[in-house]
Amino acid sequence: MVRGLGSGKTPERVVKLLSDAAKESSQSAVARATGIPLAKINRYLKGIGEPQTETLKQLAAYFGKPVAWLRGDTQTIAEGLYSVVKTIMEHYEKVRPELSPEEREKVGYEMFVHMNEAVAKVMKEDLKMDKQEVAQISEFVLTSSTFEAALRDTHIEPDYDDIPFETVAD
């Protein structure tokens, strides 16, 4: 299915966010604030029609959410988070030769703890993901070959029992 052509069903997240925003003020106020015509806001509140990409961008700006999240596209979000994790790992690989084995273990562990906390915050607080979505994305990131390769330096078992990842799914 081609996305953003204006036909089809309004993503559930868009309906919920618009509904909540309209309850706080009014449908007209939401239309004015987003720059989206009131008639479209009314249709989206009823779940009628998939917003075009430009409309999703307006809604994303208004609600402070990524377009992919509004569409319910957790795979794109997972790939984005994976990309961030991979970049952090690549930077770690650059400094790794300069570190002693003890420093590698300490820095690696600290990096994973802080990275876990940051990713969990983004998913739960910023994107308002539910536990199932958080678990799916966490699994995608944690099972990557880049992540597992970096674990070798930390001497942490790949079953993740020693890393405090429970904050991601809580």
For each residue, the residues with C-beta under 8 A, 3 or more apart:
1: 8
2: 5
3: 50 53 71
4: 50 51 52 53 56
5: 2 8 50 52
6: 49 50 51 52
7: 49 50
8: 1 5 49 50
9: 47 48 49 50
10: 14 15 43 44 46 47 48 49 50 51
11: 14 15 50 51 70 71 72
12: 15 16 72
13: 16 17 65 69 70 71 72
14: 10 11 17 18 44 51 56 59 70
15: 10 11 12 18 19 44 45 47
16: 12 13 19 20
17: 13 14 20 21 59 63 65 70
18: 14 15 21 22 30 41 44 45 59
19: 15 16 22 23 45
20: 16 17 23 24
21: 17 18 24 25 30 62 63
22: 18 19 25 26 27 29 30 41 45
23: 19 20
24: 20 21
25: 21 22 29 30
26: 22 29 30
27: 22 30 31 38 41 42 45
28: 31 32 38
29: 22 25 26 32 33
30: 18 21 22 25 26 27 33 34 36 41 62
31: 27 28 34 35 36 37 38 40 41
32: 28 29 35
33: 29 30 62
34: 30 31 41 58 59 62
35: 31 32 58
36: 30 31 40 41 55 58 59
37: 31 40 41
38: 27 28 31 41 42
39: 42 43
40: 31 36 37 43 44 49 51 55
41: 18 22 27 30 31 34 36 37 38 44 45
42: 27 38 39 45 46
43: 10 39 40 46 48 49
44: 10 14 15 18 40 41 47 48 49 51
45: 15 18 19 22 27 41 42
46: 10 42 43
47: 9 10 15 44
48: 9 10 43 44
49: 6 7 8 9 10 40 43 44
50: 3 4 5 6 7 8 9 10 11
51: 4 6 10 11 14 40 44 55 56 59
52: 4 5 6 55 56
53: 3 4 56 57 67
54: 57 58
55: 36 40 51 52 58 59
56: 4 14 51 52 53 59 60 67 70 71
57: 53 54 60 61 67
58: 34 35 36 54 55 61 62
59: 14 17 18 34 36 51 55 56 62 63 65 70
60: 56 57 63 64 65 66 67 70
61: 57 58 64
62: 21 30 33 34 58 59
63: 17 21 59 60 70
64: 60 61 126
65: 13 17 59 60 69 70 127 128
66: 60 69 70 77 80 127
67: 53 56 57 60 70 71
68: 71 73 76 77 80
69: 13 65 66 72 73 74 77 127 129
70: 11 13 14 17 56 59 60 63 65 66 67
71: 3 11 13 56 67 68
72: 11 12 13 69
73: 68 69 76 77
74: 69 77 78 129 133 136 137
75: 78 79
76: 68 73 79 80
77: 66 68 69 73 74 80 81 123 127 137
78: 74 75 81 82 136 137 140 141
79: 75 76 82 83 140
80: 66 68 76 77 83 84
81: 77 78 84 85 119 122 123 137 141
82: 78 79 85 86 140 141 144
83: 79 80 86 87
84: 80 81 87 88 119
85: 81 82 88 89 115 119 141 144 146 147
86: 82 83 89 90 144 146
87: 83 84 90 91
88: 84 85 91 92 111 115
89: 85 86 92 93 146 147 149 150
90: 86 87 93 94
91: 87 88 94 95
92: 88 89 95 96 107 108 111 150
93: 89 90 96 150
94: 90 91
95: 91 92 98 99 107
96: 92 93 99 104 153
97:
98: 95
99: 95 96 103 104 107
100: 103 104
101: 104 105
102: 105 106
103: 99 100 106 107
104: 96 99 100 101 107 108 153 154
105: 101 102 108 109 153 154 155
106: 102 103 109 110
107: 92 95 99 103 104 110 111
108: 92 104 105 111 112 150 151 153 154 156
109: 105 106 112 113 154 156 163
110: 106 107 113 114
111: 88 92 107 108 114 115
112: 108 109 115 116 150 151 154 156 163
113: 109 110 116 117 163 164
114: 110 111 117 118
115: 85 88 111 112 118 119
116: 112 113 119 120 163 164 165 167 168
117: 113 114 120 121 167
118: 114 115 121 122
119: 81 84 85 115 116 122 123 138 141 168
120: 116 117 123 124 134 167 168
121: 117 118 124 125 126
122: 81 118 119 125 126 127
123: 77 81 119 120 126 127 129 133 134 137 168
124: 120 121 127 128 129 134
125: 121 122 128
126: 64 121 122 123
127: 65 66 69 77 122 123 124
128: 65 124 125
129: 69 74 123 124 133 134 137
130: 133 134
131: 134 135 169
132: 135 136
133: 74 123 129 130 136 137
134: 120 123 124 129 130 131 137 138 168 169
135: 131 132 138 139 168 169
136: 74 78 132 133 139 140
137: 74 77 78 81 123 129 133 134 140 141
138: 119 134 135 141 142 165 168 169
139: 135 136 142 143
140: 78 79 82 136 137 143 144
141: 78 81 82 85 119 137 138 144 147
142: 138 139 147 160 165
143: 139 140 147 148
144: 82 85 86 140 141 147 148
145: 148 149
146: 85 86 89 149 150
147: 85 89 141 142 143 144 150 151
148: 143 144 145 151 152 158
149: 89 145 146 152
150: 89 92 93 108 112 146 147 153 154
151: 108 112 147 148 154 156 158
152: 148 149 155
153: 96 104 105 108 150
154: 104 105 108 109 112 150 151
155: 105 152
156: 108 109 112 151 160 162 163
157: 160 161 162
158: 148 151
159:
160: 142 156 157 163 165
161: 157
162: 156 157
163: 109 112 113 116 156 160
164: 113 116 167
165: 116 138 142 160 168 169
166: 169 170
167: 116 117 120 164 170
168: 116 119 120 123 134 135 138 165
169: 131 134 135 138 165 166
170: 166 167
